[in-house]
Amino acid sequence: MAVRIREGLLWLNRWEGELTDHYRRGARRKTTAEQDQQLREYMDGHPFSNAEEAKRALGIDASTETLRTRLKEMGYNHRTPAVKPKLT
């Protein structure tokens, strides 16, 4: 099997040199810093609210899943409240 010298050197450089991951940009954020701040203030004022309610109240044009991600980044955790039987 014949391999050109140029092609062999190309493979050799790849093998010895650049085996690291390159920076990948990824997708742009759907929410602005201002919207993130509004979301934080809303959640501080309404601690039992969820991402769906915050989206409706603030009018943010992003998916509910995106808002959940932002809330996780801010340190908010989603938990389903316990359902307790009524005593009376």
PyRosetta script that sets phi, psi and omega in degrees:
from pyrosetta import init, pose_from_sequence

init()
pose = pose_from_sequence("MAVRIREGLLWLNRWEGELTDHYRRGARRKTTAEQDQQLREYMDGHPFSNAEEAKRALGIDASTETLRTRLKEMGYNHRTPAVKPKLT")
pose.set_psi(1, 125.0)
pose.set_omega(1, -177.7)
pose.set_phi(2, -95.6)
pose.set_psi(2, 134.3)
pose.set_omega(2, 177.1)
pose.set_phi(3, -125.6)
pose.set_psi(3, 130.7)
pose.set_omega(3, 178.0)
pose.set_phi(4, -66.7)
pose.set_psi(4, 148.1)
pose.set_omega(4, -178.6)
pose.set_phi(5, -61.8)
pose.set_psi(5, -41.6)
pose.set_omega(5, -178.9)
pose.set_phi(6, -61.6)
pose.set_psi(6, -42.8)
pose.set_omega(6, 179.7)
pose.set_phi(7, -67.4)
pose.set_psi(7, -38.9)
pose.set_omega(7, 177.5)
pose.set_phi(8, -62.6)
pose.set_psi(8, -41.6)
pose.set_omega(8, 178.2)
pose.set_phi(9, -66.2)
pose.set_psi(9, -36.2)
pose.set_omega(9, 177.5)
pose.set_phi(10, -60.8)
pose.set_psi(10, -47.8)
pose.set_omega(10, 179.6)
pose.set_phi(11, -66.2)
pose.set_psi(11, -37.0)
pose.set_omega(11, 178.6)
pose.set_phi(12, -64.1)
pose.set_psi(12, -42.9)
pose.set_omega(12, 177.8)
pose.set_phi(13, -64.1)
pose.set_psi(13, -39.3)
pose.set_omega(13, 177.1)
pose.set_phi(14, -64.4)
pose.set_psi(14, -41.8)
pose.set_omega(14, -176.8)
pose.set_phi(15, -67.6)
pose.set_psi(15, -42.9)
pose.set_omega(15, -174.8)
pose.set_phi(16, -87.5)
pose.set_psi(16, -25.4)
pose.set_omega(16, -169.0)
pose.set_phi(17, -106.7)
pose.set_psi(17, -72.0)
pose.set_omega(17, -164.0)
pose.set_phi(18, -101.9)
pose.set_psi(18, 74.3)
pose.set_omega(18, 176.3)
pose.set_phi(19, -105.2)
pose.set_psi(19, 19.5)
pose.set_omega(19, 179.4)
pose.set_phi(20, -100.4)
pose.set_psi(20, 156.8)
pose.set_omega(20, 175.6)
pose.set_phi(21, -72.7)
pose.set_psi(21, 143.0)
pose.set_omega(21, 175.9)
pose.set_phi(22, -93.0)
pose.set_psi(22, 156.6)
pose.set_omega(22, 178.0)
pose.set_phi(23, -63.1)
pose.set_psi(23, 132.9)
pose.set_omega(23, 176.1)
pose.set_phi(24, -117.8)
pose.set_psi(24, 133.7)
pose.set_omega(24, -174.1)
pose.set_phi(25, -72.6)
pose.set_psi(25, -47.4)
pose.set_omega(25, -176.7)
pose.set_phi(26, 84.4)
pose.set_psi(26, -173.7)
pose.set_omega(26, -177.5)
pose.set_phi(27, -83.5)
pose.set_psi(27, 153.0)
pose.set_omega(27, 176.5)
pose.set_phi(28, -73.6)
pose.set_psi(28, 153.4)
pose.set_omega(28, 179.2)
pose.set_phi(29, -72.3)
pose.set_psi(29, 139.3)
pose.set_omega(29, 178.8)
pose.set_phi(30, -81.8)
pose.set_psi(30, -20.0)
pose.set_omega(30, 179.8)
pose.set_phi(31, -109.5)
pose.set_psi(31, 146.4)
pose.set_omega(31, 178.6)
pose.set_phi(32, -88.0)
pose.set_psi(32, 170.2)
pose.set_omega(32, 177.4)
pose.set_phi(33, -62.9)
pose.set_psi(33, -35.6)
pose.set_omega(33, 178.2)
pose.set_phi(34, -65.0)
pose.set_psi(34, -43.2)
pose.set_omega(34, 178.2)
pose.set_phi(35, -65.6)
pose.set_psi(35, -37.6)
pose.set_omega(35, 177.2)
pose.set_phi(36, -62.4)
pose.set_psi(36, -40.3)
pose.set_omega(36, 178.6)
pose.set_phi(37, -66.5)
pose.set_psi(37, -41.8)
pose.set_omega(37, 176.7)
pose.set_phi(38, -61.2)
pose.set_psi(38, -40.3)
pose.set_omega(38, 179.2)
pose.set_phi(39, -63.7)
pose.set_psi(39, -42.7)
pose.set_omega(39, 179.0)
pose.set_phi(40, -62.4)
pose.set_psi(40, -45.5)
pose.set_omega(40, -179.8)
pose.set_phi(41, -64.6)
pose.set_psi(41, -39.4)
pose.set_omega(41, 179.0)
pose.set_phi(42, -63.3)
pose.set_psi(42, -45.0)
pose.set_omega(42, -178.1)
pose.set_phi(43, -69.3)
pose.set_psi(43, -31.2)
pose.set_omega(43, 175.3)
pose.set_phi(44, -66.4)
pose.set_psi(44, -36.3)
pose.set_omega(44, 179.6)
pose.set_phi(45, -81.6)
pose.set_psi(45, -22.7)
pose.set_omega(45, -178.5)
pose.set_phi(46, -130.2)
pose.set_psi(46, 76.7)
pose.set_omega(46, -172.6)
pose.set_phi(47, -66.3)
pose.set_psi(47, -21.6)
pose.set_omega(47, -178.9)
pose.set_phi(48, -99.2)
pose.set_psi(48, 11.1)
pose.set_omega(48, 177.9)
pose.set_phi(49, -81.4)
pose.set_psi(49, 164.8)
pose.set_omega(49, 177.1)
pose.set_phi(50, -122.4)
pose.set_psi(50, -180.0)
pose.set_omega(50, -176.0)
pose.set_phi(51, -63.5)
pose.set_psi(51, -37.1)
pose.set_omega(51, -179.8)
pose.set_phi(52, -62.7)
pose.set_psi(52, -46.6)
pose.set_omega(52, 179.6)
pose.set_phi(53, -65.8)
pose.set_psi(53, -39.9)
pose.set_omega(53, 179.3)
pose.set_phi(54, -64.4)
pose.set_psi(54, -39.4)
pose.set_omega(54, 179.1)
pose.set_phi(55, -61.6)
pose.set_psi(55, -46.0)
pose.set_omega(55, 179.7)
pose.set_phi(56, -65.5)
pose.set_psi(56, -43.2)
pose.set_omega(56, -176.3)
pose.set_phi(57, -68.0)
pose.set_psi(57, -38.7)
pose.set_omega(57, -176.1)
pose.set_phi(58, -91.7)
pose.set_psi(58, -16.4)
pose.set_omega(58, -179.8)
pose.set_phi(59, 68.9)
pose.set_psi(59, 34.8)
pose.set_omega(59, -179.9)
pose.set_phi(60, -80.1)
pose.set_psi(60, 131.3)
pose.set_omega(60, -178.7)
pose.set_phi(61, -91.1)
pose.set_psi(61, 71.9)
pose.set_omega(61, 176.9)
pose.set_phi(62, -150.1)
pose.set_psi(62, 162.7)
pose.set_omega(62, -178.7)
pose.set_phi(63, -71.5)
pose.set_psi(63, 158.7)
pose.set_omega(63, 177.6)
pose.set_phi(64, -62.8)
pose.set_psi(64, -36.1)
pose.set_omega(64, 178.5)
pose.set_phi(65, -63.4)
pose.set_psi(65, -37.0)
pose.set_omega(65, 176.6)
pose.set_phi(66, -63.4)
pose.set_psi(66, -42.6)
pose.set_omega(66, 179.1)
pose.set_phi(67, -66.3)
pose.set_psi(67, -36.7)
pose.set_omega(67, 175.6)
pose.set_phi(68, -61.2)
pose.set_psi(68, -40.7)
pose.set_omega(68, 178.2)
pose.set_phi(69, -62.6)
pose.set_psi(69, -43.4)
pose.set_omega(69, 179.0)
pose.set_phi(70, -62.4)
pose.set_psi(70, -41.0)
pose.set_omega(70, 179.8)
pose.set_phi(71, -64.5)
pose.set_psi(71, -38.1)
pose.set_omega(71, 176.8)
pose.set_phi(72, -65.0)
pose.set_psi(72, -40.5)
pose.set_omega(72, 177.7)
pose.set_phi(73, -62.0)
pose.set_psi(73, -32.9)
pose.set_omega(73, -179.2)
pose.set_phi(74, -81.1)
pose.set_psi(74, -9.1)
pose.set_omega(74, 178.3)
pose.set_phi(75, 100.9)
pose.set_psi(75, 5.3)
pose.set_omega(75, 176.7)
pose.set_phi(76, -83.3)
pose.set_psi(76, 139.3)
pose.set_omega(76, 178.8)
pose.set_phi(77, -113.7)
pose.set_psi(77, 140.0)
pose.set_omega(77, 179.1)
pose.set_phi(78, -90.6)
pose.set_psi(78, 126.9)
pose.set_omega(78, 174.7)
pose.set_phi(79, -138.1)
pose.set_psi(79, 142.1)
pose.set_omega(79, 174.4)
pose.set_phi(80, -82.2)
pose.set_psi(80, 126.4)
pose.set_omega(80, -178.4)
pose.set_phi(81, -65.2)
pose.set_psi(81, 147.4)
pose.set_omega(81, 178.6)
pose.set_phi(82, -69.7)
pose.set_psi(82, 142.1)
pose.set_omega(82, 177.0)
pose.set_phi(83, -100.6)
pose.set_psi(83, 117.2)
pose.set_omega(83, -177.9)
pose.set_phi(84, -108.3)
pose.set_psi(84, 145.9)
pose.set_omega(84, 177.6)
pose.set_phi(85, -69.7)
pose.set_psi(85, 145.3)
pose.set_omega(85, 178.9)
pose.set_phi(86, -73.0)
pose.set_psi(86, 142.9)
pose.set_omega(86, -177.2)
pose.set_phi(87, -84.7)
pose.set_psi(87, -20.6)
pose.set_omega(87, -178.6)
pose.set_phi(88, -113.1)
pose.dump_pdb("model.pdb")
